[in-house]
Amino acid sequence: MDAVIPGLLQPRPTPERACIVNPASSWPCDRGIQVAELQAVFWDVDGTLADTELEGHRPAFNAAFREAGLDWHWDRSLYAELLAVAGGRQRMAAYAAMRGEALGDTRLDQLRALKQKHYLTHSRSGAIALRPGVARLIAALQQAGVKQWIVTSSGAASVHALLTGVFAAEGHPFAGLISADDVAAAKPDPAPYQLALERSGVAWDGVVAIEDSEAGLLSASAAGLRCLLTPSPWEERLHTRLRNDPPAGASHPAAFEHLGEAEAPARQWSGPPCPGGVVTLEYLQSLLADGN
């Protein structure tokens, strides 16, 4: 495990800058504003790439309960409430307490192992789909030669299982992975993103992070990165705040319900206007504009 000191960013080379002057364009770079070249996109996984909680972890918990002989079943509504408890083991212990049942450490460890087994099998099967716009944007970035890394608080085994299920035929496009196995401090600590910058060799001001949660946003921002936010379906409090009191102005992170498709544009809550409600490589580049 690499040692990472929270808050410390190593000096990095000045990124290349690109600018095409076109006063009629709505894009910052085209108007003559100097921007850093987009070098990399750092993707979160759970809730950002895919709805892994409701469509992956929840079915795995239920399969583990059945195998262990428990008469528990977590439907979507109940699971969304239980997500307020961080960590699967802690979540099961909290639910047992709610039901007035006692589960010892050995039983909890057994359930956690069963759940992980079912989650890996479920993920590798391809049963978990990418969120809207993710496949499109990944392909565009890959074609343009922009580096893509995964930066997640999940374990590496879970991530590899998901990537196998989603990209089995062609292989995944990610150049590297920072997981919970690589750092001592998880998000919202900046350590995961700092390590990604170190290992990828890209300059901090040439990166956009894509996240779904406040913890992820805080982590990326503390590492000095621009962040685009697509709140996951289970981030109900974040969704409510964005709907009822959307932040205004370019100083706030760009926030969308998802990345958007031509036939299903995304609602935007904050950030620079996104033409057509579809997040593109050009839009990510615009987030690097000075002053945003």
C-alpha positions in Angstrom: 0.0 0.0 0.0 1.4 3.4 -0.9 1.7 5.9 1.8 -0.4 9.0 1.0 -0.4 12.1 3.2 -3.8 13.7 3.2 -3.7 17.3 1.9 -0.3 17.0 0.3 -0.1 17.3 -3.5 3.2 16.8 -5.2 4.4 19.4 -7.7 3.3 18.5 -11.3 4.3 19.7 -14.7 2.4 22.5 -16.2 -0.2 20.9 -18.6 -0.5 21.7 -22.2 -3.0 24.5 -23.0 -5.3 24.7 -26.0 -7.3 27.5 -27.4 -9.2 28.1 -30.6 -10.5 31.7 -31.0 -14.1 31.8 -32.2 -16.1 34.7 -30.6 -19.4 33.3 -31.8 -19.0 30.0 -30.0 -20.6 29.3 -26.5 -17.6 27.2 -25.5 -15.0 28.9 -23.3 -12.0 27.7 -25.3 -13.5 28.8 -28.6 -14.0 32.3 -27.2 -10.3 32.6 -26.6 -10.2 31.7 -22.9 -7.1 29.7 -22.2 -7.9 26.2 -20.8 -5.9 23.2 -19.7 -6.0 20.3 -22.1 -8.2 17.5 -20.8 -5.7 14.8 -20.0 -7.8 12.3 -17.9 -11.2 11.5 -16.5 -11.3 9.8 -13.1 -14.5 7.7 -12.7 -16.1 6.7 -9.4 -17.9 3.3 -9.7 -20.8 2.6 -7.3 -23.6 4.9 -8.4 -21.6 6.6 -11.1 -20.7 4.0 -13.6 -23.6 1.8 -12.6 -26.4 1.5 -10.1 -24.5 -1.2 -8.2 -26.3 -0.7 -4.9 -29.9 -1.3 -5.8 -29.2 -3.6 -8.8 -26.1 -5.4 -7.5 -25.5 -5.3 -3.8 -29.2 -5.5 -2.8 -29.8 -8.8 -4.8 -26.6 -10.2 -3.4 -27.7 -9.5 0.2 -31.0 -11.2 -0.4 -29.4 -14.2 -2.0 -27.1 -14.4 1.1 -30.1 -14.3 3.4 -31.8 -17.1 1.6 -28.7 -19.3 1.6 -28.2 -18.6 5.3 -31.8 -19.5 6.1 -32.9 -16.0 7.2 -36.4 -14.8 6.4 -35.1 -11.4 5.5 -35.8 -9.6 2.2 -34.7 -6.1 1.4 -36.9 -4.4 -1.2 -35.8 -1.3 -3.0 -37.5 1.1 -0.6 -36.1 -0.6 2.5 -32.6 -0.9 1.1 -32.6 2.9 0.2 -33.3 3.6 3.9 -30.7 1.1 5.1 -28.0 2.8 2.9 -27.9 5.5 5.7 -25.8 2.9 7.5 -22.3 2.8 6.0 -20.8 -0.7 5.4 -22.6 -4.0 4.6 -21.7 -5.7 7.8 -22.9 -2.7 9.9 -26.0 -2.5 7.7 -26.9 -6.1 8.6 -26.3 -5.6 12.3 -28.5 -2.5 12.3 -31.3 -4.3 10.5 -31.1 -7.2 13.0 -31.3 -4.8 15.9 -34.4 -3.2 14.2 -36.0 -6.6 14.2 -35.0 -7.4 17.7 -32.7 -10.2 16.6 -29.1 -10.7 17.8 -26.4 -11.7 15.3 -23.0 -12.5 16.7 -19.7 -11.6 15.0 -19.3 -15.1 13.5 -22.8 -15.0 11.9 -22.2 -11.5 10.5 -18.9 -12.5 9.0 -20.5 -15.6 7.4 -23.3 -13.4 5.9 -20.8 -10.9 4.6 -18.8 -13.6 2.9 -21.9 -15.1 1.4 -23.0 -11.7 0.2 -19.6 -11.0 -1.4 -19.8 -14.4 -3.2 -23.2 -13.6 -4.7 -22.2 -10.1 -5.6 -19.2 -11.2 -7.6 -21.2 -13.8 -9.4 -24.0 -11.4 -10.1 -21.6 -8.7 -11.4 -19.7 -11.0 -13.6 -22.9 -12.2 -15.2 -23.5 -8.7 -16.8 -26.7 -8.2 -14.9 -25.7 -4.7 -13.8 -26.1 -2.1 -16.5 -24.2 1.1 -16.9 -26.0 4.3 -16.1 -27.4 6.5 -19.0 -24.7 8.2 -21.1 -21.8 6.3 -19.5 -21.0 3.9 -22.3 -21.3 6.8 -24.9 -18.9 9.1 -23.0 -16.4 6.3 -22.2 -16.2 5.5 -25.9 -15.7 9.1 -26.9 -12.9 9.6 -24.4 -11.3 6.4 -25.5 -11.4 7.5 -29.2 -9.9 10.9 -28.3 -7.0 9.3 -26.4 -8.1 10.8 -23.0 -6.8 8.6 -20.1 -9.5 7.0 -17.9 -9.0 5.8 -14.4 -11.2 4.4 -11.8 -11.1 5.9 -8.3 -13.4 4.1 -5.9 -14.0 3.3 -2.2 -15.0 -0.3 -3.2 -12.6 -3.2 -3.1 -10.7 -4.2 -6.2 -12.4 -7.6 -6.5 -15.9 -6.0 -6.7 -14.7 -3.6 -9.4 -13.1 -6.2 -11.5 -16.2 -8.3 -11.4 -18.3 -5.4 -12.6 -15.9 -4.6 -15.4 -15.9 -8.2 -16.5 -19.7 -8.2 -16.7 -20.0 -4.9 -18.5 -16.9 -5.1 -20.8 -16.4 -8.8 -21.2 -16.4 -8.9 -25.0 -14.0 -6.0 -25.8 -12.1 -5.5 -22.5 -12.5 -2.4 -20.4 -10.9 1.0 -21.3 -9.5 2.0 -17.9 -5.7 2.6 -17.6 -5.7 2.2 -13.9 -7.6 1.6 -10.7 -7.4 3.1 -7.2 -9.6 1.1 -4.8 -10.1 0.8 -1.1 -7.3 -1.7 -1.1 -4.8 1.0 -2.1 -5.3 3.7 0.5 -5.7 4.0 4.2 -8.3 6.7 4.1 -11.5 6.5 2.0 -13.5 9.3 0.5 -14.2 12.1 1.5 -10.5 12.1 2.3 -8.5 13.2 -0.8 -6.1 10.3 -0.6 -7.7 8.2 -3.3 -7.6 11.0 -5.9 -4.1 12.1 -4.8 -2.9 8.6 -5.4 -4.6 8.5 -8.8 -2.8 11.7 -9.8 0.5 10.3 -8.7 0.2 6.9 -10.4 -1.4 8.3 -13.6 1.2 11.0 -14.0 -1.4 13.6 -15.1 -1.5 17.2 -13.9 -4.3 18.0 -11.4 -5.7 20.8 -13.6 -6.1 18.5 -16.6 -8.5 16.1 -14.9 -12.2 16.0 -14.4 -13.6 13.6 -11.8 -17.1 12.1 -12.2 -18.9 11.3 -9.0 -22.3 10.6 -7.6 -22.1 11.5 -3.9 -21.1 14.3 -1.6 -18.3 12.2 -0.2 -16.9 11.8 -3.7 -17.3 15.4 -4.5 -15.5 16.4 -1.3 -12.7 14.0 -2.0 -12.1 15.2 -5.6 -12.4 18.9 -4.6 -9.9 18.5 -1.8 -7.4 17.0 -4.3 -7.9 20.1 -6.4 -9.9 18.5 -9.2 -12.9 19.7 -11.2 -15.8 17.4 -10.5 -19.0 16.6 -12.4 -21.8 15.2 -10.2 -24.4 12.7 -11.3 -26.2 11.8 -8.0 -27.0 8.1 -7.8 -30.6 7.1 -7.4 -30.2 6.3 -3.7 -28.7 9.7 -2.8 -32.2 11.0 -2.0 -31.1 13.9 0.2 -28.7 15.1 -2.4 -31.4 14.8 -5.1 -33.8 16.8 -2.9 -31.4 19.6 -2.3 -30.5 19.9 -5.9 -34.2 19.9 -6.9 -35.4 22.4 -4.3 -32.3 24.6 -3.9 -30.1 24.2 -7.0 -26.8 26.1 -6.6 -26.2 28.8 -9.2 -23.0 30.0 -10.8 -19.9 28.6 -12.3 -18.2 28.2 -9.0 -20.4 25.3 -8.2 -19.8 21.8 -9.6 -21.8 20.8 -12.7 -24.6 18.5 -11.5 -26.9 16.4 -13.7 -29.4 13.6 -13.1 -27.2 11.4 -15.3 -24.8 12.0 -18.3 -27.6 12.1 -20.9 -28.4 10.5 -24.2 -29.6 12.2 -27.4 -33.0 10.5 -26.9 -33.0 11.0 -23.1 -31.3 14.3 -22.2 -30.4 14.8 -18.6 -31.8 17.5 -16.3 -29.1 19.9 -15.2 -29.1 21.4 -11.7 -25.9 23.5 -11.7 -22.7 24.3 -13.6 -22.0 25.8 -17.0 -25.0 25.2 -19.4 -24.8 21.9 -21.3 -26.2 22.0 -24.8 -28.9 19.4 -25.3 -28.5 17.9 -21.8 -25.8 15.5 -23.1 -22.4 15.5 -21.3 -19.7 15.3 -24.0 -15.9 15.4 -24.1 -16.2 19.0 -25.2 -18.3 19.8 -22.1 -15.8 18.2 -19.8 -13.1 20.2 -21.5 -15.1 23.4 -20.9 -15.1 22.6 -17.1 -11.4 23.2 -17.1 -11.8 26.8 -18.3 -10.2 29.4 -16.1 -12.7 30.7 -13.6 -15.0 27.8 -13.6 
